[in-house]
């Protein structure tokens, strides 16, 4: 078994899919994933609390990820 980030790093097809999403569409990931224009990840390290906007972004991104995980749990 392989974790998600290893699979993502090894899959050119998946990376191309993420990078070619339509305008305004995004994937969300945790801090293990690399930040890109189409893959949103939380602020980490010294950037995490350097601005109230970063805290707010991290909070809302976390809430979104929780909703997505709950939806998968219902499948």
C-alpha positions in Angstrom: 0.0 0.0 0.0 1.2 3.5 -0.8 0.1 6.8 0.7 -1.5 9.5 -1.3 1.5 11.8 -1.7 3.7 9.1 -3.0 1.1 8.1 -5.5 0.6 11.7 -6.6 4.4 12.2 -7.0 4.7 9.1 -9.1 1.7 9.7 -11.3 2.3 12.1 -14.2 -1.3 11.5 -15.3 -2.7 12.7 -12.0 -0.4 15.7 -11.9 -1.4 16.7 -15.4 -5.1 16.3 -14.5 -4.7 18.6 -11.5 -2.7 21.2 -13.4 -5.2 21.2 -16.3 -8.4 21.8 -14.3 -10.8 24.4 -15.7 -10.5 28.0 -14.6 -11.9 28.4 -11.0 -11.6 24.7 -10.1 -9.1 23.5 -7.5 -8.0 20.4 -5.6 -7.4 20.7 -1.9 -4.7 18.9 0.0 -3.0 18.8 3.3 0.5 20.1 4.0 2.1 17.0 2.6 1.2 18.0 -0.9 3.1 20.6 -3.0 1.4 23.9 -3.4 0.5 24.7 -7.0 -1.9 27.0 -8.9 -4.6 24.3 -8.9 -3.7 22.4 -5.6 -4.4 24.4 -2.5 -2.5 23.5 0.7 -2.4 25.2 4.1 0.2 27.7 5.2 2.8 25.9 7.4 5.8 26.8 9.5 6.6 30.5 10.1 4.0 31.5 7.5 1.1 29.8 9.4 0.6 32.6 11.9 2.3 35.5 10.1 -1.0 37.0 9.1 -4.7 36.8 10.2 -5.5 36.0 6.5 -3.3 32.9 6.7 -5.0 31.7 9.8 -8.4 32.3 8.2 -7.3 30.6 5.0 -6.1 27.6 6.9 -9.3 27.4 8.9 -11.6 27.5 5.9 -9.4 25.1 3.9 -9.6 22.7 6.9 -13.4 23.0 7.0 -13.6 22.3 3.3 -11.3 19.2 3.6 -13.5 17.9 6.5 -16.6 18.2 4.3 -14.9 16.3 1.5 -13.8 13.6 3.9 -17.3 13.3 5.4 -18.7 13.0 1.9 -16.3 10.1 1.1 -17.3 8.5 4.4 -20.9 8.5 3.2 -20.2 6.6 0.0 
